[in-house]
Amino acid sequence: MCKGLSLLCILALSSPALGQRAAENQLSALSGIVIDSVRGGYLRDAIVSISGTQLSASTDSLGRFHIDSIPAGMHAVRLLHPILDTLGISVTTASREFSSGSRISLILSIPSPGTIVERKCSIVDRKLGDAALAGVVVEAETESPASGAEVHVAWTDIRVDKKTIVKTPQRRAAKVRSDGSFLICGIPSDLQTGVVASRGGDSTAAVPVDFGRGIVLQTLYLPGMSALTTPGRADRRVNVTGKVVDGNGKPIAGARVAIDADDAVTNSRADGSFDLLNVRAGSRMATARKIGLEPVEISINVSPSKANVLTVQMKNTVRVLEAVKVTALRNLGLQRVGFTERQKWGMGKMFTPEDIERRNPLRLNYLLEAAPMLRTGATSDGKRYITGRFNGCVRYFVDGWLTTEASPLDLENLPNSYLSTAEIGAVEVYSPLSVPPQFFAMSRSGNVCSVVVIWTKFKLGVR
């Protein structure tokens, strides 16, 4: 029998050559593999040790290990790995006899997600949801435990009746322990949402996770420690390098790569490479966009103490589906992002999916020309640009994120250059006096700007 939560199978196998060598030395040998039941596949870089001895071995990329020169006697086998520390569990076999000259083959496994949730979460929590989130939160600058921070998972349950759509906000949260670990139970296993770590007025990005396996292990890098502990000291900024490639690994040039909620933005070069400069440390979300390709969102833990390299693969071409096939999904998406509720206020110019389909604009700016709070100008070579009324500033939000401020004439860095109208699901336009609080934005000179809020079909769940 095995102790604790271990899932274990021991098979005594014979090998004449190894058995003869071990017999000559009156010693035993142990070999086997370790399975990662939480993430799938084999568990690499785990430590397998023999009780009562100093003997141990590390697993390779295929989870394999081998230990020889084991003295005869009763020994237990123990598995060590950071995942087990995070989960707060141990994997140790029952003691068994290692006879002289024997060879033992062993398969060790991290307990299944269902077993972990059952042992770690209460009955009350499991009735709310059969999945869990575990992990660690560290300081982005030092990678030391971010004790005192909070991790939360939030989503909205949507129930569609015959005449109404009922939205019920849900939230699960946990405090980060002194060693940086946390555990959140009561999460539905069919949920895909964002996980955020926060402390005071600072937080990570909402890192996307899928709870389909039953338990998720997540490491989050929390920014802002230097600003909190040393008044007047700015957060560390680092550079992120990387490459944008297609599904075959070939470079993609001209893709716009940006760190959400940051001024870091650039375009990939001819060889697909890019450099994002002065990125704030922490768990961040990077977005890559190129007209004709489906946008890609990818999380990255930015830290001054490690190389920050990002590979972005853009596989799918944006496809336009027939309206009748996407209407239900689209309406749910508009409800989820709050578009439908703000439309009832009547404070801005709202371009619904039907409006965009009917107008069929060639570019985003052609659509914005119909907004009464905006004005259209033209450059000397005939390119049209958008300003606020009386040449006021305009700021853009894409899928809820405020983009980097750019001059109306800096057309290459505005959404008009990297979003095709085939990608756009809905648009909201507000004057400085009517903008909702969550979209309030100012220019670098301190002026309150008109705001354009763009929701892509990718964000609305319409593919």
ABEGO torsion letter per residue (X at the ends): XBBEABBBBBBBBBBAAAAAAAAAAGBBBBBEBBBBAAAEEBBBGBBBBBBGBABBBBBBAAGBBBBBGBBBEBBBBBBBBAAAAAAGBBBBBBBBBBBBGBBBBBBBBBBBAAAAAAAABBAAAAAABABBBBEBBBBAAAGBBBBGBBBBBBBBBBBBBAABBBBBBBBBBBBBBAAGBBBBBGBBAABBBBBBBBBEABBBBBBBBBAAAGBBBBBBBBBGAAAAABBGBBBBBBBBBEBBBBAAGBBBBGBBBBBBGBABBBBBBAAGBBBBBGBBBEBBBBBBBBBGBBBBBBBBBBBAABBBBBBBBBABBBBBBBAAAAAAAAAAAAAAAGAAAAAAAGABBBBBAAAAAAAGBABAAAAAAABAABBBBBBAAGBBBBBBBGGBBBBBBBGGBBBBBBBAABAAABAAAABBAAABABBBBBBAAABBAAABBBBAAGBBBBBBBBBBAAAAGBX
